[in-house]
């Protein structure tokens, strides 16, 4: 007999009760899985999600499966109808089309931005995150040089690739 367990994914706005779970998801992906040399203390946006992301046209979401945080994404309002997309992470067990976590998070962030009249979404990532590059490109992002970013874009010292998506 085969038992099929459906794993329902729910995307909700960040609340402080998710803080520890978000850190426990993000830090190992950055540090262990991708070998990115960045600590918790070097990421004020990770430490204080509510005050960094959830103001102006910014927000932060978590993807939940059976109440467990399995994905994250946020947008930081940087002014001029622009946001920086940050902290897009999905637990390795929930990546790909089967669960659609990354796409659900991206769709939600883009819908949020469209509703608020945001014209441009920018992001920075590391050179090693090849699947992420393909994902962003599939979602209408195109690569830009760091010197093409607005001066108020929050560059993280480990980021070497940058992307932009303009509202069409």
CNS distance restraints for C-alpha pairs under 8 A (distance, minus, plus):
assign (resid   7 and name CA) (resid  65 and name CA) 6.49 0.50 0.50
assign (resid   7 and name CA) (resid  66 and name CA) 7.50 0.50 0.50
assign (resid   7 and name CA) (resid  99 and name CA) 7.78 0.50 0.50
assign (resid   8 and name CA) (resid  65 and name CA) 5.95 0.50 0.50
assign (resid   8 and name CA) (resid  66 and name CA) 7.29 0.50 0.50
assign (resid   9 and name CA) (resid  63 and name CA) 6.40 0.50 0.50
assign (resid   9 and name CA) (resid  64 and name CA) 5.56 0.50 0.50
assign (resid   9 and name CA) (resid  65 and name CA) 4.95 0.50 0.50
assign (resid   9 and name CA) (resid  66 and name CA) 7.79 0.50 0.50
assign (resid   9 and name CA) (resid  99 and name CA) 7.29 0.50 0.50
assign (resid   9 and name CA) (resid 101 and name CA) 7.08 0.50 0.50
assign (resid  10 and name CA) (resid  63 and name CA) 5.55 0.50 0.50
assign (resid  10 and name CA) (resid  64 and name CA) 5.11 0.50 0.50
assign (resid  10 and name CA) (resid  65 and name CA) 6.57 0.50 0.50
assign (resid  11 and name CA) (resid  61 and name CA) 6.53 0.50 0.50
assign (resid  11 and name CA) (resid  62 and name CA) 5.64 0.50 0.50
assign (resid  11 and name CA) (resid  63 and name CA) 4.32 0.50 0.50
assign (resid  11 and name CA) (resid  64 and name CA) 6.18 0.50 0.50
assign (resid  11 and name CA) (resid 104 and name CA) 7.42 0.50 0.50
assign (resid  11 and name CA) (resid 105 and name CA) 6.95 0.50 0.50
assign (resid  12 and name CA) (resid  61 and name CA) 5.50 0.50 0.50
assign (resid  12 and name CA) (resid  62 and name CA) 5.59 0.50 0.50
assign (resid  12 and name CA) (resid  63 and name CA) 6.49 0.50 0.50
assign (resid  12 and name CA) (resid  64 and name CA) 7.67 0.50 0.50
assign (resid  13 and name CA) (resid  59 and name CA) 7.46 0.50 0.50
assign (resid  13 and name CA) (resid  60 and name CA) 5.94 0.50 0.50
assign (resid  13 and name CA) (resid  61 and name CA) 4.35 0.50 0.50
assign (resid  13 and name CA) (resid  62 and name CA) 6.31 0.50 0.50
assign (resid  14 and name CA) (resid  18 and name CA) 6.71 0.50 0.50
assign (resid  14 and name CA) (resid  50 and name CA) 7.64 0.50 0.50
assign (resid  14 and name CA) (resid  59 and name CA) 7.90 0.50 0.50
assign (resid  14 and name CA) (resid  60 and name CA) 5.47 0.50 0.50
assign (resid  14 and name CA) (resid  61 and name CA) 4.95 0.50 0.50
assign (resid  14 and name CA) (resid  62 and name CA) 5.95 0.50 0.50
assign (resid  15 and name CA) (resid  19 and name CA) 7.44 0.50 0.50
assign (resid  15 and name CA) (resid  50 and name CA) 7.55 0.50 0.50
assign (resid  16 and name CA) (resid  50 and name CA) 7.24 0.50 0.50
assign (resid  18 and name CA) (resid  22 and name CA) 6.06 0.50 0.50
assign (resid  18 and name CA) (resid  69 and name CA) 7.56 0.50 0.50
assign (resid  19 and name CA) (resid  23 and name CA) 6.43 0.50 0.50
assign (resid  19 and name CA) (resid  47 and name CA) 7.96 0.50 0.50
assign (resid  19 and name CA) (resid  49 and name CA) 7.78 0.50 0.50
assign (resid  20 and name CA) (resid  24 and name CA) 6.14 0.50 0.50
assign (resid  21 and name CA) (resid  25 and name CA) 6.20 0.50 0.50
assign (resid  21 and name CA) (resid  68 and name CA) 7.79 0.50 0.50
assign (resid  21 and name CA) (resid  69 and name CA) 6.17 0.50 0.50
assign (resid  22 and name CA) (resid  26 and name CA) 6.09 0.50 0.50
assign (resid  22 and name CA) (resid  62 and name CA) 7.87 0.50 0.50
assign (resid  22 and name CA) (resid  69 and name CA) 6.67 0.50 0.50
assign (resid  22 and name CA) (resid  72 and name CA) 7.27 0.50 0.50
assign (resid  23 and name CA) (resid  27 and name CA) 5.78 0.50 0.50
assign (resid  23 and name CA) (resid  40 and name CA) 7.96 0.50 0.50
assign (resid  23 and name CA) (resid  46 and name CA) 7.04 0.50 0.50
assign (resid  24 and name CA) (resid  28 and name CA) 6.86 0.50 0.50
assign (resid  25 and name CA) (resid  29 and name CA) 6.73 0.50 0.50
assign (resid  25 and name CA) (resid  69 and name CA) 7.40 0.50 0.50
assign (resid  25 and name CA) (resid  70 and name CA) 7.14 0.50 0.50
assign (resid  25 and name CA) (resid  71 and name CA) 7.63 0.50 0.50
assign (resid  25 and name CA) (resid  89 and name CA) 7.79 0.50 0.50
assign (resid  25 and name CA) (resid  90 and name CA) 7.90 0.50 0.50
assign (resid  25 and name CA) (resid  91 and name CA) 6.75 0.50 0.50
assign (resid  26 and name CA) (resid  30 and name CA) 6.23 0.50 0.50
assign (resid  26 and name CA) (resid  87 and name CA) 7.59 0.50 0.50
assign (resid  26 and name CA) (resid  89 and name CA) 6.42 0.50 0.50
assign (resid  27 and name CA) (resid  31 and name CA) 5.88 0.50 0.50
assign (resid  27 and name CA) (resid  32 and name CA) 7.90 0.50 0.50
assign (resid  27 and name CA) (resid  39 and name CA) 7.61 0.50 0.50
assign (resid  27 and name CA) (resid  40 and name CA) 7.06 0.50 0.50
assign (resid  28 and name CA) (resid  32 and name CA) 5.08 0.50 0.50
assign (resid  28 and name CA) (resid  33 and name CA) 6.46 0.50 0.50
assign (resid  29 and name CA) (resid  33 and name CA) 4.84 0.50 0.50
assign (resid  29 and name CA) (resid  34 and name CA) 6.27 0.50 0.50
assign (resid  29 and name CA) (resid  89 and name CA) 7.63 0.50 0.50
assign (resid  29 and name CA) (resid  91 and name CA) 7.68 0.50 0.50
assign (resid  30 and name CA) (resid  34 and name CA) 5.38 0.50 0.50
assign (resid  30 and name CA) (resid  35 and name CA) 6.27 0.50 0.50
assign (resid  30 and name CA) (resid  36 and name CA) 5.28 0.50 0.50
assign (resid  30 and name CA) (resid  37 and name CA) 7.82 0.50 0.50
assign (resid  30 and name CA) (resid  38 and name CA) 7.47 0.50 0.50
assign (resid  31 and name CA) (resid  35 and name CA) 4.68 0.50 0.50
assign (resid  31 and name CA) (resid  36 and name CA) 4.93 0.50 0.50
assign (resid  31 and name CA) (resid  37 and name CA) 6.22 0.50 0.50
assign (resid  31 and name CA) (resid  38 and name CA) 6.81 0.50 0.50
assign (resid  31 and name CA) (resid  39 and name CA) 7.88 0.50 0.50
assign (resid  32 and name CA) (resid  36 and name CA) 7.56 0.50 0.50
assign (resid  34 and name CA) (resid 128 and name CA) 7.16 0.50 0.50
assign (resid  34 and name CA) (resid 129 and name CA) 7.47 0.50 0.50
assign (resid  36 and name CA) (resid 158 and name CA) 7.12 0.50 0.50
assign (resid  37 and name CA) (resid 158 and name CA) 7.31 0.50 0.50
assign (resid  38 and name CA) (resid  42 and name CA) 6.33 0.50 0.50
assign (resid  38 and name CA) (resid  43 and name CA) 7.81 0.50 0.50
assign (resid  38 and name CA) (resid 158 and name CA) 7.39 0.50 0.50
assign (resid  39 and name CA) (resid  43 and name CA) 6.92 0.50 0.50
assign (resid  40 and name CA) (resid  44 and name CA) 7.79 0.50 0.50
assign (resid  40 and name CA) (resid  46 and name CA) 7.14 0.50 0.50
assign (resid  40 and name CA) (resid  47 and name CA) 7.13 0.50 0.50
assign (resid  41 and name CA) (resid  47 and name CA) 7.45 0.50 0.50
assign (resid  43 and name CA) (resid  47 and name CA) 6.53 0.50 0.50
assign (resid  44 and name CA) (resid  48 and name CA) 6.05 0.50 0.50
assign (resid  44 and name CA) (resid  52 and name CA) 7.94 0.50 0.50
assign (resid  45 and name CA) (resid  49 and name CA) 5.47 0.50 0.50
assign (resid  45 and name CA) (resid  52 and name CA) 5.61 0.50 0.50
assign (resid  45 and name CA) (resid  53 and name CA) 7.34 0.50 0.50
assign (resid  46 and name CA) (resid  87 and name CA) 7.97 0.50 0.50
assign (resid  48 and name CA) (resid  52 and name CA) 6.09 0.50 0.50
assign (resid  49 and name CA) (resid  53 and name CA) 5.56 0.50 0.50
assign (resid  49 and name CA) (resid  54 and name CA) 7.18 0.50 0.50
assign (resid  49 and name CA) (resid  60 and name CA) 7.38 0.50 0.50
assign (resid  50 and name CA) (resid  54 and name CA) 5.17 0.50 0.50
assign (resid  50 and name CA) (resid  55 and name CA) 7.98 0.50 0.50
assign (resid  50 and name CA) (resid  60 and name CA) 7.97 0.50 0.50
assign (resid  51 and name CA) (resid  55 and name CA) 6.92 0.50 0.50
assign (resid  52 and name CA) (resid  76 and name CA) 6.93 0.50 0.50
assign (resid  53 and name CA) (resid  58 and name CA) 5.11 0.50 0.50
assign (resid  53 and name CA) (resid  59 and name CA) 4.93 0.50 0.50
assign (resid  53 and name CA) (resid  60 and name CA) 6.00 0.50 0.50
assign (resid  53 and name CA) (resid  74 and name CA) 6.58 0.50 0.50
assign (resid  53 and name CA) (resid  75 and name CA) 6.24 0.50 0.50
assign (resid  53 and name CA) (resid  76 and name CA) 4.97 0.50 0.50
assign (resid  53 and name CA) (resid  77 and name CA) 7.34 0.50 0.50
assign (resid  54 and name CA) (resid  58 and name CA) 5.17 0.50 0.50
assign (resid  54 and name CA) (resid  59 and name CA) 4.31 0.50 0.50
assign (resid  54 and name CA) (resid  60 and name CA) 6.50 0.50 0.50
assign (resid  54 and name CA) (resid  76 and name CA) 7.67 0.50 0.50
assign (resid  55 and name CA) (resid  59 and name CA) 6.76 0.50 0.50
assign (resid  55 and name CA) (resid  76 and name CA) 7.94 0.50 0.50
assign (resid  55 and name CA) (resid  77 and name CA) 7.26 0.50 0.50
assign (resid  56 and name CA) (resid  77 and name CA) 6.03 0.50 0.50
assign (resid  57 and name CA) (resid  75 and name CA) 7.86 0.50 0.50
assign (resid  57 and name CA) (resid  76 and name CA) 7.25 0.50 0.50
assign (resid  57 and name CA) (resid  77 and name CA) 5.15 0.50 0.50
assign (resid  57 and name CA) (resid  83 and name CA) 7.48 0.50 0.50
assign (resid  57 and name CA) (resid 113 and name CA) 7.19 0.50 0.50
assign (resid  57 and name CA) (resid 116 and name CA) 6.59 0.50 0.50
assign (resid  57 and name CA) (resid 118 and name CA) 7.60 0.50 0.50
assign (resid  58 and name CA) (resid  74 and name CA) 7.30 0.50 0.50
assign (resid  58 and name CA) (resid  75 and name CA) 4.94 0.50 0.50
assign (resid  58 and name CA) (resid  76 and name CA) 4.56 0.50 0.50
assign (resid  58 and name CA) (resid  77 and name CA) 4.74 0.50 0.50
assign (resid  58 and name CA) (resid  83 and name CA) 7.07 0.50 0.50
assign (resid  59 and name CA) (resid  74 and name CA) 5.61 0.50 0.50
assign (resid  59 and name CA) (resid  75 and name CA) 5.46 0.50 0.50
assign (resid  59 and name CA) (resid  76 and name CA) 6.75 0.50 0.50
assign (resid  60 and name CA) (resid  72 and name CA) 7.47 0.50 0.50
assign (resid  60 and name CA) (resid  73 and name CA) 5.84 0.50 0.50
assign (resid  60 and name CA) (resid  74 and name CA) 3.97 0.50 0.50
assign (resid  60 and name CA) (resid  75 and name CA) 6.35 0.50 0.50
assign (resid  61 and name CA) (resid  72 and name CA) 5.74 0.50 0.50
assign (resid  61 and name CA) (resid  73 and name CA) 5.53 0.50 0.50
assign (resid  61 and name CA) (resid  74 and name CA) 6.12 0.50 0.50
assign (resid  61 and name CA) (resid 105 and name CA) 7.35 0.50 0.50
assign (resid  62 and name CA) (resid  69 and name CA) 6.26 0.50 0.50
assign (resid  62 and name CA) (resid  70 and name CA) 7.41 0.50 0.50
assign (resid  62 and name CA) (resid  71 and name CA) 5.59 0.50 0.50
assign (resid  62 and name CA) (resid  72 and name CA) 4.53 0.50 0.50
assign (resid  62 and name CA) (resid  73 and name CA) 6.73 0.50 0.50
assign (resid  62 and name CA) (resid 105 and name CA) 7.86 0.50 0.50
assign (resid  63 and name CA) (resid  69 and name CA) 5.73 0.50 0.50
assign (resid  63 and name CA) (resid  70 and name CA) 5.56 0.50 0.50
assign (resid  63 and name CA) (resid  71 and name CA) 4.69 0.50 0.50
assign (resid  63 and name CA) (resid  72 and name CA) 6.11 0.50 0.50
assign (resid  63 and name CA) (resid 101 and name CA) 6.84 0.50 0.50
assign (resid  63 and name CA) (resid 105 and name CA) 7.17 0.50 0.50
assign (resid  64 and name CA) (resid  68 and name CA) 5.13 0.50 0.50
assign (resid  64 and name CA) (resid  69 and name CA) 4.65 0.50 0.50
assign (resid  64 and name CA) (resid  70 and name CA) 5.65 0.50 0.50
assign (resid  64 and name CA) (resid  71 and name CA) 7.11 0.50 0.50
assign (resid  65 and name CA) (resid  69 and name CA) 6.66 0.50 0.50
assign (resid  65 and name CA) (resid  70 and name CA) 6.57 0.50 0.50
assign (resid  70 and name CA) (resid  90 and name CA) 5.76 0.50 0.50
assign (resid  70 and name CA) (resid  91 and name CA) 5.19 0.50 0.50
assign (resid  70 and name CA) (resid  94 and name CA) 6.90 0.50 0.50
assign (resid  71 and name CA) (resid  88 and name CA) 7.38 0.50 0.50
assign (resid  71 and name CA) (resid  89 and name CA) 5.40 0.50 0.50
assign (resid  71 and name CA) (resid  90 and name CA) 4.14 0.50 0.50
assign (resid  71 and name CA) (resid  91 and name CA) 6.15 0.50 0.50
assign (resid  71 and name CA) (resid 101 and name CA) 6.75 0.50 0.50
assign (resid  71 and name CA) (resid 102 and name CA) 7.27 0.50 0.50
assign (resid  71 and name CA) (resid 105 and name CA) 7.78 0.50 0.50
assign (resid  72 and name CA) (resid  87 and name CA) 6.25 0.50 0.50
assign (resid  72 and name CA) (resid  88 and name CA) 5.38 0.50 0.50
assign (resid  72 and name CA) (resid  89 and name CA) 5.28 0.50 0.50
assign (resid  72 and name CA) (resid  90 and name CA) 6.55 0.50 0.50
assign (resid  72 and name CA) (resid 105 and name CA) 7.16 0.50 0.50
assign (resid  73 and name CA) (resid  85 and name CA) 7.25 0.50 0.50
assign (resid  73 and name CA) (resid  86 and name CA) 6.13 0.50 0.50
assign (resid  73 and name CA) (resid  87 and name CA) 5.06 0.50 0.50
assign (resid  73 and name CA) (resid  88 and name CA) 4.28 0.50 0.50
assign (resid  73 and name CA) (resid  89 and name CA) 6.70 0.50 0.50
assign (resid  73 and name CA) (resid 105 and name CA) 6.35 0.50 0.50
assign (resid  73 and name CA) (resid 106 and name CA) 7.54 0.50 0.50
assign (resid  73 and name CA) (resid 109 and name CA) 7.57 0.50 0.50
assign (resid  74 and name CA) (resid  85 and name CA) 5.73 0.50 0.50
assign (resid  74 and name CA) (resid  86 and name CA) 5.24 0.50 0.50
assign (resid  74 and name CA) (resid  87 and name CA) 6.02 0.50 0.50
assign (resid  74 and name CA) (resid  88 and name CA) 7.01 0.50 0.50
assign (resid  74 and name CA) (resid 109 and name CA) 7.26 0.50 0.50
assign (resid  75 and name CA) (resid  83 and name CA) 5.76 0.50 0.50
assign (resid  75 and name CA) (resid  84 and name CA) 5.33 0.50 0.50
assign (resid  75 and name CA) (resid  85 and name CA) 4.43 0.50 0.50
assign (resid  75 and name CA) (resid  86 and name CA) 5.97 0.50 0.50
assign (resid  75 and name CA) (resid 109 and name CA) 7.20 0.50 0.50
assign (resid  76 and name CA) (resid  83 and name CA) 5.21 0.50 0.50
assign (resid  76 and name CA) (resid  84 and name CA) 5.07 0.50 0.50
assign (resid  76 and name CA) (resid  85 and name CA) 6.55 0.50 0.50
assign (resid  76 and name CA) (resid  86 and name CA) 7.44 0.50 0.50
assign (resid  77 and name CA) (resid  81 and name CA) 7.82 0.50 0.50
assign (resid  77 and name CA) (resid  82 and name CA) 6.38 0.50 0.50
assign (resid  77 and name CA) (resid  83 and name CA) 4.57 0.50 0.50
assign (resid  77 and name CA) (resid  84 and name CA) 6.69 0.50 0.50
assign (resid  78 and name CA) (resid  82 and name CA) 5.73 0.50 0.50
assign (resid  78 and name CA) (resid  83 and name CA) 5.26 0.50 0.50
assign (resid  78 and name CA) (resid  84 and name CA) 6.78 0.50 0.50
assign (resid  78 and name CA) (resid 152 and name CA) 6.32 0.50 0.50
assign (resid  78 and name CA) (resid 153 and name CA) 6.62 0.50 0.50
assign (resid  79 and name CA) (resid  83 and name CA) 7.16 0.50 0.50
assign (resid  81 and name CA) (resid 117 and name CA) 6.73 0.50 0.50
assign (resid  81 and name CA) (resid 118 and name CA) 4.49 0.50 0.50
assign (resid  81 and name CA) (resid 119 and name CA) 5.45 0.50 0.50
assign (resid  81 and name CA) (resid 120 and name CA) 6.70 0.50 0.50
assign (resid  82 and name CA) (resid 118 and name CA) 5.64 0.50 0.50
assign (resid  82 and name CA) (resid 119 and name CA) 5.97 0.50 0.50
assign (resid  82 and name CA) (resid 120 and name CA) 4.75 0.50 0.50
assign (resid  82 and name CA) (resid 121 and name CA) 5.88 0.50 0.50
assign (resid  82 and name CA) (resid 122 and name CA) 7.54 0.50 0.50
assign (resid  83 and name CA) (resid 118 and name CA) 7.23 0.50 0.50
assign (resid  83 and name CA) (resid 120 and name CA) 6.48 0.50 0.50
assign (resid  83 and name CA) (resid 121 and name CA) 5.07 0.50 0.50
assign (resid  83 and name CA) (resid 122 and name CA) 6.27 0.50 0.50
assign (resid  84 and name CA) (resid 121 and name CA) 5.77 0.50 0.50
assign (resid  84 and name CA) (resid 122 and name CA) 4.79 0.50 0.50
assign (resid  84 and name CA) (resid 123 and name CA) 5.43 0.50 0.50
assign (resid  84 and name CA) (resid 153 and name CA) 6.81 0.50 0.50
assign (resid  84 and name CA) (resid 154 and name CA) 7.44 0.50 0.50
assign (resid  85 and name CA) (resid 121 and name CA) 6.41 0.50 0.50
assign (resid  85 and name CA) (resid 122 and name CA) 5.96 0.50 0.50
assign (resid  85 and name CA) (resid 123 and name CA) 5.07 0.50 0.50
assign (resid  85 and name CA) (resid 124 and name CA) 7.94 0.50 0.50
assign (resid  86 and name CA) (resid 123 and name CA) 6.54 0.50 0.50
assign (resid  86 and name CA) (resid 124 and name CA) 7.65 0.50 0.50
assign (resid  88 and name CA) (resid 102 and name CA) 7.78 0.50 0.50
assign (resid  89 and name CA) (resid 102 and name CA) 7.72 0.50 0.50
assign (resid  90 and name CA) (resid  94 and name CA) 6.47 0.50 0.50
assign (resid  90 and name CA) (resid  95 and name CA) 6.17 0.50 0.50
assign (resid  90 and name CA) (resid 101 and name CA) 7.06 0.50 0.50
assign (resid  90 and name CA) (resid 102 and name CA) 6.54 0.50 0.50
assign (resid  91 and name CA) (resid  95 and name CA) 6.62 0.50 0.50
assign (resid  94 and name CA) (resid  98 and name CA) 7.79 0.50 0.50
assign (resid  94 and name CA) (resid  99 and name CA) 6.03 0.50 0.50
assign (resid  94 and name CA) (resid 100 and name CA) 7.83 0.50 0.50
assign (resid  94 and name CA) (resid 101 and name CA) 6.69 0.50 0.50
assign (resid  95 and name CA) (resid  99 and name CA) 6.89 0.50 0.50
assign (resid  95 and name CA) (resid 100 and name CA) 7.14 0.50 0.50
assign (resid  95 and name CA) (resid 101 and name CA) 6.70 0.50 0.50
assign (resid  95 and name CA) (resid 102 and name CA) 7.04 0.50 0.50
assign (resid  96 and name CA) (resid 100 and name CA) 6.09 0.50 0.50
assign (resid  96 and name CA) (resid 101 and name CA) 7.62 0.50 0.50
assign (resid  96 and name CA) (resid 102 and name CA) 7.69 0.50 0.50
assign (resid  97 and name CA) (resid 101 and name CA) 7.89 0.50 0.50
assign (resid 100 and name CA) (resid 104 and name CA) 6.03 0.50 0.50
assign (resid 101 and name CA) (resid 105 and name CA) 6.17 0.50 0.50
assign (resid 102 and name CA) (resid 106 and name CA) 6.09 0.50 0.50
assign (resid 103 and name CA) (resid 107 and name CA) 5.90 0.50 0.50
assign (resid 104 and name CA) (resid 108 and name CA) 6.09 0.50 0.50
assign (resid 105 and name CA) (resid 109 and name CA) 6.21 0.50 0.50
assign (resid 106 and name CA) (resid 110 and name CA) 6.09 0.50 0.50
assign (resid 107 and name CA) (resid 111 and name CA) 6.03 0.50 0.50
assign (resid 108 and name CA) (resid 112 and name CA) 6.09 0.50 0.50
assign (resid 109 and name CA) (resid 113 and name CA) 6.25 0.50 0.50
assign (resid 110 and name CA) (resid 114 and name CA) 6.12 0.50 0.50
assign (resid 111 and name CA) (resid 115 and name CA) 6.15 0.50 0.50
assign (resid 112 and name CA) (resid 116 and name CA) 6.50 0.50 0.50
assign (resid 113 and name CA) (resid 117 and name CA) 6.24 0.50 0.50
assign (resid 113 and name CA) (resid 118 and name CA) 4.99 0.50 0.50
assign (resid 113 and name CA) (resid 119 and name CA) 7.80 0.50 0.50
assign (resid 114 and name CA) (resid 118 and name CA) 5.80 0.50 0.50
assign (resid 114 and name CA) (resid 119 and name CA) 7.64 0.50 0.50
assign (resid 114 and name CA) (resid 167 and name CA) 7.69 0.50 0.50
assign (resid 118 and name CA) (resid 167 and name CA) 7.58 0.50 0.50
assign (resid 119 and name CA) (resid 166 and name CA) 5.74 0.50 0.50
assign (resid 119 and name CA) (resid 167 and name CA) 5.02 0.50 0.50
assign (resid 120 and name CA) (resid 164 and name CA) 6.92 0.50 0.50
assign (resid 120 and name CA) (resid 165 and name CA) 5.69 0.50 0.50
assign (resid 120 and name CA) (resid 166 and name CA) 4.51 0.50 0.50
assign (resid 120 and name CA) (resid 167 and name CA) 6.18 0.50 0.50
assign (resid 121 and name CA) (resid 164 and name CA) 5.73 0.50 0.50
assign (resid 121 and name CA) (resid 165 and name CA) 5.14 0.50 0.50
assign (resid 121 and name CA) (resid 166 and name CA) 6.46 0.50 0.50
assign (resid 122 and name CA) (resid 149 and name CA) 7.93 0.50 0.50
assign (resid 122 and name CA) (resid 162 and name CA) 7.34 0.50 0.50
assign (resid 122 and name CA) (resid 163 and name CA) 5.63 0.50 0.50
assign (resid 122 and name CA) (resid 164 and name CA) 4.47 0.50 0.50
assign (resid 122 and name CA) (resid 165 and name CA) 6.44 0.50 0.50
assign (resid 123 and name CA) (resid 162 and name CA) 5.61 0.50 0.50
assign (resid 123 and name CA) (resid 163 and name CA) 5.24 0.50 0.50
assign (resid 123 and name CA) (resid 164 and name CA) 6.56 0.50 0.50
assign (resid 124 and name CA) (resid 155 and name CA) 6.97 0.50 0.50
assign (resid 124 and name CA) (resid 156 and name CA) 7.52 0.50 0.50
assign (resid 124 and name CA) (resid 159 and name CA) 5.51 0.50 0.50
assign (resid 124 and name CA) (resid 160 and name CA) 7.00 0.50 0.50
assign (resid 124 and name CA) (resid 161 and name CA) 5.69 0.50 0.50
assign (resid 124 and name CA) (resid 162 and name CA) 4.37 0.50 0.50
assign (resid 124 and name CA) (resid 163 and name CA) 6.40 0.50 0.50
assign (resid 125 and name CA) (resid 129 and name CA) 7.30 0.50 0.50
assign (resid 125 and name CA) (resid 158 and name CA) 7.75 0.50 0.50
assign (resid 125 and name CA) (resid 159 and name CA) 4.79 0.50 0.50
assign (resid 125 and name CA) (resid 160 and name CA) 6.28 0.50 0.50
assign (resid 125 and name CA) (resid 161 and name CA) 5.31 0.50 0.50
assign (resid 125 and name CA) (resid 162 and name CA) 6.28 0.50 0.50
assign (resid 126 and name CA) (resid 158 and name CA) 6.44 0.50 0.50
assign (resid 126 and name CA) (resid 159 and name CA) 4.69 0.50 0.50
assign (resid 126 and name CA) (resid 160 and name CA) 5.29 0.50 0.50
assign (resid 126 and name CA) (resid 161 and name CA) 5.84 0.50 0.50
assign (resid 127 and name CA) (resid 159 and name CA) 7.52 0.50 0.50
assign (resid 127 and name CA) (resid 160 and name CA) 6.00 0.50 0.50
assign (resid 127 and name CA) (resid 161 and name CA) 6.01 0.50 0.50
assign (resid 129 and name CA) (resid 133 and name CA) 6.46 0.50 0.50
assign (resid 130 and name CA) (resid 134 and name CA) 6.47 0.50 0.50
assign (resid 131 and name CA) (resid 135 and name CA) 6.14 0.50 0.50
assign (resid 132 and name CA) (resid 136 and name CA) 6.11 0.50 0.50
assign (resid 133 and name CA) (resid 137 and name CA) 6.18 0.50 0.50
assign (resid 134 and name CA) (resid 138 and name CA) 6.04 0.50 0.50
assign (resid 135 and name CA) (resid 139 and name CA) 6.33 0.50 0.50
assign (resid 136 and name CA) (resid 140 and name CA) 6.69 0.50 0.50
assign (resid 136 and name CA) (resid 141 and name CA) 5.33 0.50 0.50
assign (resid 136 and name CA) (resid 142 and name CA) 7.75 0.50 0.50
assign (resid 136 and name CA) (resid 163 and name CA) 7.81 0.50 0.50
assign (resid 137 and name CA) (resid 141 and name CA) 4.76 0.50 0.50
assign (resid 137 and name CA) (resid 142 and name CA) 5.96 0.50 0.50
assign (resid 140 and name CA) (resid 165 and name CA) 6.01 0.50 0.50
assign (resid 141 and name CA) (resid 163 and name CA) 5.78 0.50 0.50
assign (resid 141 and name CA) (resid 164 and name CA) 5.14 0.50 0.50
assign (resid 141 and name CA) (resid 165 and name CA) 4.48 0.50 0.50
assign (resid 141 and name CA) (resid 166 and name CA) 7.89 0.50 0.50
assign (resid 142 and name CA) (resid 163 and name CA) 5.29 0.50 0.50
assign (resid 142 and name CA) (resid 164 and name CA) 5.44 0.50 0.50
assign (resid 142 and name CA) (resid 165 and name CA) 6.53 0.50 0.50
assign (resid 143 and name CA) (resid 161 and name CA) 7.26 0.50 0.50
assign (resid 143 and name CA) (resid 162 and name CA) 5.69 0.50 0.50
assign (resid 143 and name CA) (resid 163 and name CA) 4.35 0.50 0.50
assign (resid 143 and name CA) (resid 164 and name CA) 6.41 0.50 0.50
assign (resid 144 and name CA) (resid 148 and name CA) 6.36 0.50 0.50
assign (resid 144 and name CA) (resid 149 and name CA) 7.62 0.50 0.50
assign (resid 144 and name CA) (resid 161 and name CA) 7.70 0.50 0.50
assign (resid 144 and name CA) (resid 162 and name CA) 5.49 0.50 0.50
assign (resid 144 and name CA) (resid 163 and name CA) 5.42 0.50 0.50
assign (resid 144 and name CA) (resid 164 and name CA) 6.66 0.50 0.50
assign (resid 145 and name CA) (resid 149 and name CA) 7.17 0.50 0.50
assign (resid 145 and name CA) (resid 161 and name CA) 7.47 0.50 0.50
assign (resid 145 and name CA) (resid 162 and name CA) 6.37 0.50 0.50
assign (resid 146 and name CA) (resid 160 and name CA) 7.87 0.50 0.50
assign (resid 146 and name CA) (resid 161 and name CA) 7.58 0.50 0.50
assign (resid 146 and name CA) (resid 162 and name CA) 6.38 0.50 0.50
assign (resid 149 and name CA) (resid 153 and name CA) 6.43 0.50 0.50
assign (resid 155 and name CA) (resid 159 and name CA) 7.00 0.50 0.50
